[in-house]
């Protein structure tokens, strides 16, 4: 699979905080895992 970009854990946390309303969890760590899975499927590397 082709990698198309990179984001840091801090950026991942920022995205998760903004998307908390749309996700099925109130736990930031769980929200980060959801976003991380989506990002990986899109070809984004988490650093």
N, C-alpha and C positions, 0 to 999 in steps of 0.2 A: 504494500500500500504506500502511496506517495505521501510524504509529509509536506504539508502546505504552510505550516507556521508553528510558532512556539508561543506559549504563555507561561508566566511564572505562577507559583502557588499563591502569591499575593494577589495577582490578577484574577486567578480562579476564585479566591475568596470574595473579592469585590463583585464578581459576576454573580456568585451564589447569593450574596446578600441582596443584590438588586432583584434576583429572580425568586426569592423566598415566597413571595405572595402566590406565584404560579405553581410551586412545587408541593408535593404531598408530604412535606415534612416541616417541622419547626426547628430541627437540629441543623446547625450550620455545617457540621462535619458531614452529615448525610447529604445535605444539599450539594456540597462540594463534590462528593462522589458521583452524584447524578450528573452534574455538569461536566465532570472529568470524563465520564463514560461517553457522553455526547460529543465532547471535543475530540476525544481519541477516534471515534467513528468518523469524524469529519476530516481526519488527517492532521490534527493539531497535537503537537508534542507538549507535555506538561513538564516543566523544569523545576 
